């Protein structure tokens, strides 16, 4: 399962969600403003920085901020 850490105000998060939906990729959205401990997890994954969207896939974390569809496709190993 792909976990996507987001905020409500993040344009990169909206773009990443649209990308995933367009490509039929299932994900669980975790809003770091609403879920206790989520912001701390994002900061730990990004050397103390609160970068969103941050993804967790099979225990591996990466951010896609600014949104980059090529990077996201590569990180998720989606076909071109």
Buried (B, 14 or more C-beta within 10 A) or exposed (E): EBBBBBBEEBEBBBBBBEBBEEEEBEBEBBBBEEEEEBBEBBBEBBEEEBBBBBBBBEEEBBBBBEBBBEEBBEBBEBEE
